[in-house]
């Protein structure tokens, strides 16, 4: 699925989503060209997927089906990983830990480091810890099925690394349930809503709704 940004504006008491340039908008409710004032200016809604290889120190979620894997109609299994400071993605698979420099170009990105803590020394330490942690016997290919039985696999590797870093910083670990509900679900649900609206716009030229129903 090729995806891009949406344009959102209000007209005739409705919220309209469409593609293209904000300069040539028309209202599907009244069929007229839209002339909006400064306070009503159309807003460009950015696609909620980013190139994971252009991130640093992030939790990434992707699908082998690309953007289509995040849609409500697709029940494909998602895959997660951790990026180092150079955008190399470490992830746990049946063949063990993979360090990938491509394949994560359409990802949901969850930053793990506050901007105030994003120093060169911290990035170097992050990379060192990620390298060391990925070499543990826990994450070998031979133990993949064992990890899968406990529901770990790629998610287990990524979350346990996060908790490893938090422990090193003297912080309390975060549970799988809390990380999922607080960080993952809001982003995957927002991405799914966006893609549903985007598909509708591609098929019909626009998506029109009341307030609060769009991405």
MOQUI-V165669 format. One record per residue. RES is the residue in one letter. SS is DSSP state (alpha for helix, beta for strand, coil for the rest). PSI is psi in whole degrees, 0 to 359 (NA if undefined). OMEGA is omega in whole degrees, 0 to 359 (NA if undefined). Layout:
BEGIN
res={RES,RES}
ss={SS,SS}
psi={PSI,PSI}
omega={OMEGA,OMEGA}
END
This chain:
BEGIN
res={X,X,X,X,X,X,X,X,X,X,X,X,X,X,X,X,X,X,X,X,X,X,X,X,X,X,X,X,X,X,X,X,X,X,X,X,X,X,X,X,X,X,X,X,X,X,X,X,X,X,X,X,X,X,X,X,X,X,X,X,X,X,X,X,X,X,X,X,X,X,X,X,X,X,X,X,X,X,X,X,X,X,X,X,X,X,X,X,X,X,X,X,X,X,X,X,X,X,X,X,X,X,X,X,X,X,X,X,X,X,X,X,X,X,X,X,X,X,X,X,X,X,X,X,X,X,X,X,X,X,X,X,X,X,X,X,X,X,X,X,X,X,X,X,X,X,X,X,X,X,X,X,X,X,X,X,X,X,X,X,X,X,X,X,X,X,X,X,X,X,X,X,X,X,X,X,X,X,X,X,X,X,X,X,X,X,X,X,X,X,X,X,X,X,X,X,X,X,X,X,X,X,X,X,X,X,X,X,X,X,X,X,X,X,X}
ss={coil,coil,coil,coil,coil,beta,beta,beta,beta,beta,beta,coil,coil,beta,beta,beta,beta,beta,coil,coil,coil,alpha,alpha,alpha,coil,beta,coil,coil,coil,coil,coil,coil,beta,coil,coil,coil,coil,alpha,alpha,alpha,coil,coil,beta,beta,beta,coil,coil,coil,coil,beta,coil,alpha,alpha,alpha,coil,coil,coil,beta,beta,beta,beta,beta,coil,coil,coil,alpha,alpha,alpha,alpha,alpha,coil,coil,coil,coil,coil,coil,coil,coil,beta,beta,beta,beta,beta,coil,coil,coil,coil,coil,beta,beta,beta,beta,beta,coil,coil,beta,beta,beta,beta,beta,coil,coil,coil,coil,coil,coil,beta,beta,beta,beta,beta,coil,coil,coil,alpha,alpha,alpha,coil,coil,alpha,alpha,alpha,alpha,alpha,alpha,alpha,alpha,alpha,alpha,alpha,alpha,alpha,alpha,alpha,coil,coil,alpha,alpha,alpha,coil,alpha,alpha,alpha,alpha,alpha,alpha,alpha,alpha,alpha,coil,coil,coil,alpha,alpha,alpha,alpha,alpha,alpha,alpha,alpha,alpha,alpha,alpha,alpha,alpha,alpha,alpha,alpha,coil,coil,coil,coil,coil,coil,coil,alpha,alpha,alpha,alpha,alpha,alpha,alpha,alpha,alpha,alpha,alpha,alpha,alpha,alpha,alpha,alpha,alpha,alpha,alpha,alpha,alpha,alpha,alpha,alpha,alpha,alpha,alpha,alpha,alpha,coil,coil,beta,beta,beta,coil,coil,coil,coil,coil,coil}
psi={120,129,161,196,154,156,130,135,165,137,145,33,12,156,128,135,137,180,176,193,138,345,339,45,150,153,121,345,318,347,10,157,143,126,111,145,178,318,346,14,140,152,134,123,113,142,133,27,140,166,110,338,356,18,168,129,56,156,127,144,128,179,146,349,8,213,326,334,346,355,158,332,345,126,32,151,131,158,142,158,179,131,145,190,348,8,12,129,119,126,151,126,183,337,12,203,130,142,103,137,4,163,350,34,341,92,151,130,127,104,141,353,129,142,326,343,6,65,166,319,322,318,320,319,319,312,318,315,320,318,312,316,324,345,357,148,341,331,33,163,325,336,7,312,324,316,323,324,331,9,23,274,227,321,319,317,310,313,323,329,317,314,329,314,318,320,318,331,4,23,159,143,159,135,159,319,317,316,320,311,327,327,322,305,315,323,319,323,320,321,318,318,316,313,326,316,318,316,319,317,319,326,325,354,340,166,123,134,174,174,142,3,356,188,NA}
omega={174,183,178,182,174,173,181,175,178,178,180,178,181,173,185,174,180,176,174,185,176,183,184,184,171,184,179,180,182,178,183,174,185,173,186,176,183,182,181,186,179,182,176,179,183,175,186,176,182,176,182,180,174,178,177,174,183,169,185,175,180,178,179,176,182,182,182,181,180,183,182,183,184,181,181,180,179,182,183,179,179,178,173,185,181,178,173,186,176,181,186,182,178,179,181,180,174,176,191,176,174,180,181,184,177,186,164,187,176,179,182,184,177,180,181,182,187,180,178,180,179,179,179,178,177,181,180,180,181,177,182,183,182,180,180,180,179,189,177,177,182,184,184,181,177,179,181,179,179,178,184,182,186,181,180,178,185,183,180,174,177,180,175,179,180,178,178,180,179,181,178,179,178,182,178,182,181,181,180,184,185,187,187,185,179,182,179,179,178,179,179,178,180,183,177,178,181,179,179,180,180,182,189,178,179,173,186,185,173,182,173,184,182,180,NA}
END
